[in-house]
Amino acid sequence: MRVMVMVKATKDSENGSPPDEKILTAMGRFNEELVKAGVMLAGEGLQPSARGKRVRFSGSSRTVTDGPFAETKELVAGFWLWQVKSMEEAVEWVRRCPNPFNVDSDIEIRQVFEAEDFGDALTPEMRAAEERMRAELSRKR
Amino acid sequence: MRLTRDLGRAEDLAQDALVAALETWPATGVPERPGAWLMAAARNRAVDRARRERRFQPRRDELAQEAAEREAEAPDLDAALDDPFGDDLLRLLFVACHPVLPTEGRVALTLRLLGGLSTDEIARAFLVPEPTVAQRIVRAKRTLAEAGVPFEVPVGDELAARLASVLEVVYLVFNEGYSATAGDDLTRPELCQDALQLGRILAGLAPREPEVHGLVALMELQASRLATRSDAAGAPVLLLEQDRARWDRLLIGRGLAALARAEALGAGHPEGPGPYALQAAIAACHARAATAAATDWSGIAALYEALARRVPSPVVELNRAVAVGMANGPAAGLALADALALDGRLDRYDLLPAVRGDLLSRLGRHGEAAAEFERAASLTQNGPVRALLAARGAEAARRAGEA
């Protein structure tokens, strides 16, 4: 299963102050561990909401508002996408994450919906060709 | 190795410790410094075992044991300096995939020790009874012990050969998940994820091996299509007819990045890119095409040609025939397919007549196409595939009748 792991914003991340060198280094090491464990799929930092925008949907109307946005605790400062076996594993990895900030902060874990299976009709010959070749090549090696 | 004088025992203990770690970590979580935990656990077991055996050993050995235990208390600087966890994992992977073991033993042992799967999970994945899996693991461990397989990562020429065995096991697991050979489901995505995780771990442990990145690239790109491989009824969906909007672009991005790494690392190799990198490049051609019509069939045909040079196989040739048929027209493809039919090695493969049927159809030779589709249908073991081939045969016969 996949999870999205969101580092929630704080005053520090929102006011654009440069990140603590020690935190950056520790996070870098943590990210390396995630990659080495085959867990990391993607991860990015997000710029402060002052640089962002919001689009409000109401019926057919669209209203664009510039950041910054007030509710700091609800904002996302950074995210990862991880491939894990369970929520428990995700929690364990998050526990090992270094403090993202020098103040209290939250990291939220949400499960990703997996795509449903449905599709179109197939001509089997091409698919069979693909699969048999792979099987054949595996056998050959 | 430092605590016990018996190398074999040290290997057992390290393996036991790693096994124990891999059993408990999913439940209790990865500890702070896995390498340190591993060595400490192995040391504790060595001390326990030494204490137990002391009752049966002559007194003079006791002093040696006590000295060894005292040595165990001393800080282990070596462990702090290298990456014992990574090294042990890599050693374990190479041991579990040793060519002295039969393939099913390698797969079971790898999934058990490195994938952290229970014997029951492995049994369900491959649709064999659990005792069979348990036996395969027991036999594999015994074979390794009897063959005196050392607990080490091979070097030099041996590394290249043994790496091929590891990659083969990982890809076998992936394929089992991608196109399950038996059972009700076409795919078992969890197996694909297990193989992908193993591949990604291997890429971290052996980052300079181009074929490791090639295999990871291939798996990421194939996995990107998992959601679209079967329809609501569970029937297979052809790549060319899959809904590309539902291909996983995150995995495609990762696959293309891994392919770039494989190609950069393999540049200058006298034989050119390896088989996994080539297959990944073919998968990348599909991934880059926004629509089926936009597919670079010439590029794919050229890649199959390169692949055929690396891994000569009539199946690869047949795939090249398909690509040539798309790039240069059905007549060109049919020429290659006909040559393969004469070759004789694909006589029992349903895909050869299926491909010929498709090419003949496109050339308007519907009567011949119908015969080929019927032949293909008679050769396949797969129910849904047979049904589709029969349907194509019926359609071709109908069009032949209209002529």
HADDOCK unambig.tbl for C-alpha pairs under 7 A between the chains (distance, minus, plus):
assign (segid A and resid 36 and name CA) (segid B and resid 201 and name CA) 5.24 0.50 0.50
assign (segid A and resid 36 and name CA) (segid B and resid 204 and name CA) 5.12 0.50 0.50
assign (segid A and resid 37 and name CA) (segid B and resid 201 and name CA) 5.50 0.50 0.50
assign (segid A and resid 38 and name CA) (segid B and resid 197 and name CA) 4.70 0.50 0.50
assign (segid A and resid 38 and name CA) (segid B and resid 200 and name CA) 4.96 0.50 0.50
assign (segid A and resid 38 and name CA) (segid B and resid 201 and name CA) 5.17 0.50 0.50
assign (segid A and resid 89 and name CA) (segid B and resid 26 and name CA) 6.22 0.50 0.50
assign (segid A and resid 89 and name CA) (segid B and resid 29 and name CA) 6.41 0.50 0.50
assign (segid A and resid 92 and name CA) (segid B and resid 29 and name CA) 5.08 0.50 0.50
assign (segid A and resid 92 and name CA) (segid B and resid 30 and name CA) 6.78 0.50 0.50
assign (segid A and resid 115 and name CA) (segid B and resid 227 and name CA) 5.92 0.50 0.50
assign (segid A and resid 116 and name CA) (segid B and resid 227 and name CA) 6.58 0.50 0.50
assign (segid A and resid 117 and name CA) (segid B and resid 227 and name CA) 5.38 0.50 0.50
assign (segid A and resid 117 and name CA) (segid B and resid 228 and name CA) 6.24 0.50 0.50
assign (segid A and resid 117 and name CA) (segid B and resid 230 and name CA) 6.09 0.50 0.50
assign (segid A and resid 117 and name CA) (segid B and resid 231 and name CA) 5.83 0.50 0.50
assign (segid A and resid 117 and name CA) (segid B and resid 232 and name CA) 5.83 0.50 0.50
assign (segid A and resid 118 and name CA) (segid B and resid 228 and name CA) 6.31 0.50 0.50
assign (segid A and resid 118 and name CA) (segid B and resid 230 and name CA) 5.86 0.50 0.50
assign (segid A and resid 118 and name CA) (segid B and resid 231 and name CA) 3.66 0.50 0.50
assign (segid A and resid 118 and name CA) (segid B and resid 232 and name CA) 4.23 0.50 0.50
assign (segid A and resid 119 and name CA) (segid B and resid 228 and name CA) 5.67 0.50 0.50
assign (segid A and resid 119 and name CA) (segid B and resid 230 and name CA) 5.97 0.50 0.50
assign (segid A and resid 119 and name CA) (segid B and resid 231 and name CA) 4.12 0.50 0.50
assign (segid A and resid 119 and name CA) (segid B and resid 232 and name CA) 6.69 0.50 0.50
assign (segid A and resid 119 and name CA) (segid B and resid 237 and name CA) 6.48 0.50 0.50
assign (segid A and resid 119 and name CA) (segid B and resid 242 and name CA) 6.29 0.50 0.50
assign (segid A and resid 119 and name CA) (segid B and resid 243 and name CA) 6.67 0.50 0.50
assign (segid A and resid 120 and name CA) (segid B and resid 231 and name CA) 6.03 0.50 0.50
assign (segid A and resid 120 and name CA) (segid B and resid 237 and name CA) 5.87 0.50 0.50
assign (segid A and resid 120 and name CA) (segid B and resid 241 and name CA) 6.34 0.50 0.50
assign (segid A and resid 120 and name CA) (segid B and resid 242 and name CA) 6.37 0.50 0.50
assign (segid A and resid 121 and name CA) (segid B and resid 237 and name CA) 5.53 0.50 0.50
assign (segid A and resid 122 and name CA) (segid B and resid 236 and name CA) 6.40 0.50 0.50
assign (segid A and resid 122 and name CA) (segid B and resid 237 and name CA) 4.31 0.50 0.50
assign (segid A and resid 122 and name CA) (segid B and resid 238 and name CA) 4.34 0.50 0.50
assign (segid A and resid 122 and name CA) (segid B and resid 241 and name CA) 6.46 0.50 0.50
assign (segid A and resid 123 and name CA) (segid B and resid 238 and name CA) 5.79 0.50 0.50
assign (segid A and resid 123 and name CA) (segid B and resid 388 and name CA) 6.93 0.50 0.50
assign (segid A and resid 124 and name CA) (segid B and resid 238 and name CA) 6.57 0.50 0.50
assign (segid A and resid 124 and name CA) (segid B and resid 385 and name CA) 5.71 0.50 0.50
assign (segid A and resid 124 and name CA) (segid B and resid 388 and name CA) 6.77 0.50 0.50
assign (segid A and resid 125 and name CA) (segid B and resid 351 and name CA) 5.57 0.50 0.50
assign (segid A and resid 125 and name CA) (segid B and resid 354 and name CA) 5.34 0.50 0.50
assign (segid A and resid 125 and name CA) (segid B and resid 355 and name CA) 5.98 0.50 0.50
assign (segid A and resid 126 and name CA) (segid B and resid 238 and name CA) 6.74 0.50 0.50
assign (segid A and resid 127 and name CA) (segid B and resid 238 and name CA) 5.49 0.50 0.50
assign (segid A and resid 127 and name CA) (segid B and resid 239 and name CA) 6.82 0.50 0.50
assign (segid A and resid 128 and name CA) (segid B and resid 351 and name CA) 6.30 0.50 0.50
assign (segid A and resid 129 and name CA) (segid B and resid 319 and name CA) 6.40 0.50 0.50
assign (segid A and resid 129 and name CA) (segid B and resid 351 and name CA) 6.01 0.50 0.50
assign (segid A and resid 133 and name CA) (segid B and resid 315 and name CA) 5.48 0.50 0.50
assign (segid A and resid 133 and name CA) (segid B and resid 316 and name CA) 6.22 0.50 0.50
assign (segid A and resid 138 and name CA) (segid B and resid 168 and name CA) 6.17 0.50 0.50
assign (segid A and resid 138 and name CA) (segid B and resid 172 and name CA) 6.96 0.50 0.50
assign (segid A and resid 141 and name CA) (segid B and resid 168 and name CA) 6.90 0.50 0.50
